Protein backbone atom coordinates (compact mmCIF):
# COMPACT_ATOMS: atom_id res chain seq x y z
CA UNK A 1 0.00 0.00 0.00
CA UNK A 2 2.85 2.41 0.82
CA UNK A 3 4.38 1.81 -2.62
CA UNK A 4 1.09 2.79 -4.26
CA UNK A 5 0.84 5.95 -2.17
CA UNK A 6 4.46 6.84 -2.95
CA UNK A 7 3.97 6.17 -6.67
CA UNK A 8 0.81 8.30 -6.73
CA UNK A 9 2.61 11.11 -4.93
CA UNK A 10 5.46 10.98 -7.47
CA UNK A 11 3.01 11.20 -10.37
CA UNK A 12 1.19 14.13 -8.76
CA UNK A 13 4.49 15.98 -8.41
CA UNK A 14 5.42 15.23 -12.02
CA UNK A 15 2.09 16.59 -13.26
CA UNK A 16 2.37 19.67 -11.04
CA UNK A 17 5.84 20.36 -12.47
CA UNK A 18 4.64 19.82 -16.04
CA UNK A 19 1.64 22.11 -15.56
CA UNK A 20 3.74 24.81 -13.88
CA UNK A 21 6.24 24.78 -16.76
CA UNK A 22 3.46 24.71 -19.35
CA UNK A 23 1.65 27.65 -17.73
CA UNK A 24 4.92 29.60 -17.63
CA UNK A 25 5.35 29.03 -21.38
CA UNK A 26 1.72 30.03 -22.07
CA UNK A 27 2.10 33.19 -19.97
CA UNK A 28 5.34 34.17 -21.73
CA UNK A 29 3.57 33.82 -25.07
CA UNK A 30 0.49 35.69 -23.72
CA UNK A 31 -1.74 32.75 -24.60
CA UNK A 32 -5.18 32.36 -23.06
CA UNK A 33 -5.49 28.84 -21.67
CA UNK A 34 -8.51 27.21 -23.26
CA UNK A 35 -9.62 23.61 -22.95
CA UNK A 36 -8.36 22.88 -26.46
CA UNK A 37 -4.95 24.37 -25.68
CA UNK A 38 -4.69 22.40 -22.43
CA UNK A 39 -5.82 19.16 -24.12
CA UNK A 40 -3.32 19.56 -26.95
CA UNK A 41 -0.44 20.27 -24.56
CA UNK A 42 -1.43 17.35 -22.33
CA UNK A 43 -1.74 14.92 -25.23
CA UNK A 44 1.56 16.07 -26.70
CA UNK A 45 3.34 15.47 -23.39
CA UNK A 46 1.67 12.30 -22.13
CA UNK A 47 0.60 10.63 -25.38
CA UNK A 48 3.35 11.02 -27.96
CA UNK A 49 2.38 10.88 -31.63
CA UNK A 50 3.51 7.26 -32.07
CA UNK A 51 1.32 6.13 -29.15
CA UNK A 52 -1.66 8.04 -30.53
CA UNK A 53 -1.01 6.48 -33.94
CA UNK A 54 -1.08 2.98 -32.46
CA UNK A 55 -4.30 3.77 -30.60
CA UNK A 56 -5.84 5.15 -33.79
CA UNK A 57 -4.98 1.95 -35.68
CA UNK A 58 -6.43 -0.08 -32.80
CA UNK A 59 -9.63 1.99 -33.07
CA UNK A 60 -9.84 1.56 -36.84
CA UNK A 61 -9.46 -2.21 -36.50
CA UNK A 62 -11.84 -2.47 -33.51
CA UNK A 63 -14.46 -5.22 -33.72
CA UNK A 64 -16.76 -6.74 -31.10
CA UNK A 65 -15.10 -10.15 -31.27
CA UNK A 66 -16.14 -12.47 -28.44
CA UNK A 67 -17.06 -9.65 -26.04
CA UNK A 68 -20.44 -8.14 -25.36
CA UNK A 69 -21.82 -5.12 -27.16
CA UNK A 70 -21.39 -3.16 -23.92
CA UNK A 71 -17.69 -4.10 -23.81
CA UNK A 72 -17.31 -3.16 -27.47
CA UNK A 73 -19.05 0.19 -26.85
CA UNK A 74 -16.81 0.92 -23.84
CA UNK A 75 -13.65 0.15 -25.84
CA UNK A 76 -15.00 2.25 -28.74
CA UNK A 77 -15.49 5.23 -26.39
CA UNK A 78 -12.05 4.71 -24.87
CA UNK A 79 -10.23 4.65 -28.22
CA UNK A 80 -12.18 7.26 -30.19
CA UNK A 81 -10.51 10.10 -28.28
CA UNK A 82 -7.30 9.31 -30.19
CA UNK A 83 -9.03 9.95 -33.54
CA UNK A 84 -9.48 13.69 -33.77
CA UNK A 85 -11.45 13.53 -37.02
CA UNK A 86 -14.21 11.60 -35.19
CA UNK A 87 -14.41 14.23 -32.44
CA UNK A 88 -15.92 17.12 -34.36
CA UNK A 89 -19.50 18.35 -34.65
CA UNK A 90 -19.67 17.16 -38.26
CA UNK A 91 -18.46 13.62 -37.55
CA UNK A 92 -21.62 12.22 -35.98
CA UNK A 93 -22.63 10.20 -39.04
CA UNK A 94 -19.11 8.80 -39.52
CA UNK A 95 -18.95 7.86 -35.85
CA UNK A 96 -22.26 6.00 -36.13
CA UNK A 97 -21.15 4.16 -39.27
CA UNK A 98 -17.89 3.11 -37.62
CA UNK A 99 -19.71 1.89 -34.51
CA UNK A 100 -22.32 -0.10 -36.46
CA UNK A 101 -19.62 -1.92 -38.43
CA UNK A 102 -17.90 -3.36 -35.34
CA UNK A 103 -20.42 -5.75 -33.74
CA UNK A 104 -21.02 -9.34 -34.80
CA UNK A 105 -22.97 -9.92 -38.01
CA UNK A 106 -26.36 -10.55 -36.34
CA UNK A 107 -26.14 -7.48 -34.13
CA UNK A 108 -24.78 -5.37 -36.99
CA UNK A 109 -27.79 -6.38 -39.08
CA UNK A 110 -30.26 -5.39 -36.33
CA UNK A 111 -28.51 -2.09 -35.61
CA UNK A 112 -28.10 -1.26 -39.29
CA UNK A 113 -31.84 -1.34 -39.88
CA UNK A 114 -32.30 1.35 -37.24
CA UNK A 115 -30.29 3.88 -39.29
CA UNK A 116 -28.64 5.45 -36.26
CA UNK A 117 -27.65 9.06 -36.90
CA UNK A 118 -26.79 10.22 -33.36
CA UNK A 119 -24.01 8.35 -31.62
CA UNK A 120 -25.21 8.91 -28.07
Secondary structure, DSSP 8 states (H G I E B T S, - for coil): -HHHHHHHHHHHHHHHHHHHHHHHHHHHTT----HHHHHHHHHHHHS-HHHHHHHHHHHHT---TTS-HHHHHHHHHHHHTT-GGGSSGGGHHHHHHHHHTTS-HHHHHHHHTT------
